[in-house]
Amino acid sequence: MTRAAERMRAMRARRRARGLRELRPIVPDPQAATVRRRVAQQVARLNQAAEQDAMRWIEAVSEFDAP
């Protein structure tokens, strides 16, 4: 085993000992035409009134505008 592989194995063992586990998320590619088409379809189905209500709520509870 190479030194790099040994270091990675040791690092993972230390993390596991601390109760951590490596996670490798797989996400859709936003540049792929199929993904862009699917997102556009989902956006088109959104209820505009409900989205505006949600945005008003977010702005109301936001701390960014607090004095």
N, C-alpha and C positions, 0 to 999 in steps of 0.2 A: 504494500500500500504506500502511496506517495505521502510526503509530509503534509501537503495541503489536505489530502483526504483524511489523514490522521487528526489534523487540527479541527476539521469540520466535525468529525465523529466526536472528538472530545468536547467541542463547543455544544453540540446537540445533547450530549450526556449531561453537561453542566446545566443546561436549560431544563432538561427533563427532571433533574434533581431539584430544581427550583419550582417544579410544577408547571413549566411552560412547554409548549409544543409548537413546532414549526407549522406554519400554515401557508399554502401557496394558492392564493385565489386565482381563479380563471374567470376572466371577464370578456364580454363581447367586444369585438373590435369596432370602434365607432367609425372607422374609415371604410368598413365593408358595406357595400351597397345593400345587402340583405338586412343588415342591422339598421342602417339609416332608414330603410323603407319601413321596417317594423316599428321603429321609434316614431316615425311620422304618422303611422296608422294609429298608434296609441295616443299620441298628442291630439289627433283629430277627434278621437272619441271622448276627450275630456269634457266635463261639464263646466263651461266657462263661468257660470254663476258660482258654483261650488269652489272653483279655483280662486276666484276673486274674494270670496268669503274667507278662504284659508289665508290668502295674502294679507287681508285686513287683520286677521287674528295674529298672524306672525308679526306684523308691524306694531300691533297694540302691545304685545308682550316683549318686544325687542328692547334690549338694554342699550342699543346703539344711540338712541335719541335722548337718553336720560341726561339731565343736567349734571 
